Amino acid sequence: LTHEKHCIQISKHVINHGKIMHMEKKEDKWRKSRSVKGCG
């Protein structure tokens, strides 16, 4: 349960920063978040 909530927070974090940062930064964050088990 805690891990799932953490994954949701990561998703929101990536989406919010994706609107502000450049595409390269967004892709890099997506790559990191997807490497975490149970995310995406």
NUGUGU-944069 format. One record per atom (N, C-alpha, C): atom name; x negated, y negated, z negated; residue in three letters. Coordinates in Angstrom, 2 decimals, decimal comma, always signed. Example, Ala and Ser with C-alpha at 12.3 -4.5 7.8 and 13.67 -1.06 7.14 Angstrom:
<atoms>
- N;-13,19;+5,69;-7,80;ala
- CA;-12,30;+4,50;-7,80;ala
- C;-13,20;+3,30;-7,80;ala
- N;-12,85;+2,25;-7,08;ser
- CA;-13,67;+1,06;-7,14;ser
- C;-12,90;-0,03;-7,87;ser
</atoms>
This chain:
<atoms>
- N;-0,83;+1,20;+0,00;leu
- CA;+0,00;+0,00;+0,00;leu
- C;-0,87;-1,26;+0,00;leu
- N;-1,86;-1,29;-0,90;thr
- CA;-2,76;-2,44;-0,97;thr
- C;-3,52;-2,61;+0,34;thr
- N;-3,96;-1,48;+0,89;his
- CA;-4,73;-1,52;+2,14;his
- C;-3,87;-2,04;+3,29;his
- N;-2,61;-1,61;+3,31;glu
- CA;-1,70;-2,05;+4,38;glu
- C;-1,49;-3,57;+4,31;glu
- N;-1,30;-4,08;+3,09;lys
- CA;-1,11;-5,52;+2,90;lys
- C;-2,36;-6,28;+3,36;lys
- N;-3,52;-5,70;+3,09;his
- CA;-4,79;-6,31;+3,50;his
- C;-4,86;-6,41;+5,01;his
- N;-4,43;-5,35;+5,70;cys
- CA;-4,45;-5,32;+7,16;cys
- C;-3,52;-6,39;+7,73;cys
- N;-2,37;-6,59;+7,09;ile
- CA;-1,42;-7,61;+7,54;ile
- C;-2,04;-9,00;+7,38;ile
- N;-2,75;-9,21;+6,28;gln
- CA;-3,39;-10,51;+6,05;gln
- C;-4,47;-10,76;+7,10;gln
- N;-5,20;-9,71;+7,47;ile
- CA;-6,24;-9,84;+8,49;ile
- C;-5,60;-10,23;+9,82;ile
- N;-4,49;-9,57;+10,16;ser
- CA;-3,81;-9,86;+11,42;ser
- C;-3,38;-11,32;+11,49;ser
- N;-2,79;-11,82;+10,41;lys
- CA;-2,35;-13,22;+10,36;lys
- C;-3,55;-14,15;+10,46;lys
- N;-4,64;-13,79;+9,79;his
- CA;-5,86;-14,59;+9,78;his
- C;-6,41;-14,71;+11,20;his
- N;-6,45;-13,59;+11,91;val
- CA;-6,98;-13,57;+13,28;val
- C;-6,10;-14,41;+14,20;val
- N;-4,78;-14,26;+14,06;ile
- CA;-3,85;-15,01;+14,91;ile
- C;-3,97;-16,51;+14,66;ile
- N;-4,02;-16,91;+13,39;asn
- CA;-4,11;-18,33;+13,05;asn
- C;-5,40;-18,95;+13,56;asn
- N;-6,51;-18,25;+13,39;his
- CA;-7,80;-18,77;+13,84;his
- C;-7,93;-18,70;+15,35;his
- N;-7,23;-17,75;+15,96;gly
- CA;-7,26;-17,62;+17,42;gly
- C;-6,72;-18,87;+18,10;gly
- N;-5,80;-19,55;+17,43;lys
- CA;-5,20;-20,77;+17,99;lys
- C;-6,17;-21,94;+17,91;lys
- N;-7,11;-21,87;+16,97;ile
- CA;-8,03;-22,97;+16,73;ile
- C;-9,40;-22,71;+17,38;ile
- N;-9,92;-21,52;+17,20;met
- CA;-11,25;-21,18;+17,69;met
- C;-11,24;-20,84;+19,18;met
- N;-12,44;-20,73;+19,75;his
- CA;-12,57;-20,35;+21,15;his
- C;-12,27;-18,87;+21,32;his
- N;-11,98;-18,47;+22,55;met
- CA;-11,64;-17,08;+22,85;met
- C;-12,73;-16,12;+22,39;met
- N;-13,98;-16,50;+22,58;glu
- CA;-15,09;-15,62;+22,19;glu
- C;-15,04;-15,30;+20,70;glu
- N;-14,74;-16,32;+19,90;lys
- CA;-14,66;-16,14;+18,45;lys
- C;-13,49;-15,22;+18,10;lys
- N;-12,37;-15,44;+18,76;lys
- CA;-11,16;-14,66;+18,50;lys
- C;-11,42;-13,19;+18,83;lys
- N;-12,04;-12,94;+19,98;glu
- CA;-12,33;-11,56;+20,38;glu
- C;-13,25;-10,90;+19,37;glu
- N;-14,23;-11,65;+18,88;asp
- CA;-15,17;-11,11;+17,91;asp
- C;-14,45;-10,71;+16,63;asp
- N;-13,53;-11,55;+16,17;lys
- CA;-12,78;-11,25;+14,95;lys
- C;-11,87;-10,05;+15,16;lys
- N;-11,25;-9,95;+16,35;trp
- CA;-10,40;-8,81;+16,65;trp
- C;-11,22;-7,53;+16,60;trp
- N;-12,44;-7,58;+17,15;arg
- CA;-13,30;-6,41;+17,18;arg
- C;-13,62;-5,95;+15,76;arg
- N;-13,89;-6,91;+14,87;lys
- CA;-14,22;-6,59;+13,48;lys
- C;-13,01;-6,02;+12,76;lys
- N;-11,84;-6,65;+12,94;ser
- CA;-10,63;-6,22;+12,24;ser
- C;-10,19;-4,84;+12,71;ser
- N;-10,36;-4,55;+14,01;arg
- CA;-9,93;-3,26;+14,55;arg
- C;-10,86;-2,14;+14,10;arg
- N;-12,08;-2,49;+13,69;ser
- CA;-13,02;-1,48;+13,21;ser
- C;-12,63;-0,98;+11,83;ser
- N;-11,77;-1,74;+11,14;val
- CA;-11,29;-1,34;+9,81;val
- C;-10,20;-0,28;+9,98;val
- N;-10,37;+0,86;+9,30;lys
- CA;-9,40;+1,95;+9,44;lys
- C;-8,01;+1,52;+8,99;lys
- N;-7,00;+1,93;+9,76;gly
- CA;-5,62;+1,62;+9,41;gly
- C;-5,14;+0,30;+9,98;gly
- N;-6,01;-0,43;+10,66;cys
- CA;-5,63;-1,72;+11,24;cys
- C;-5,51;-1,60;+12,76;cys
- N;-4,42;-2,11;+13,29;gly
- CA;-4,24;-2,12;+14,75;gly
- C;-4,03;-0,75;+15,30;gly
</atoms>
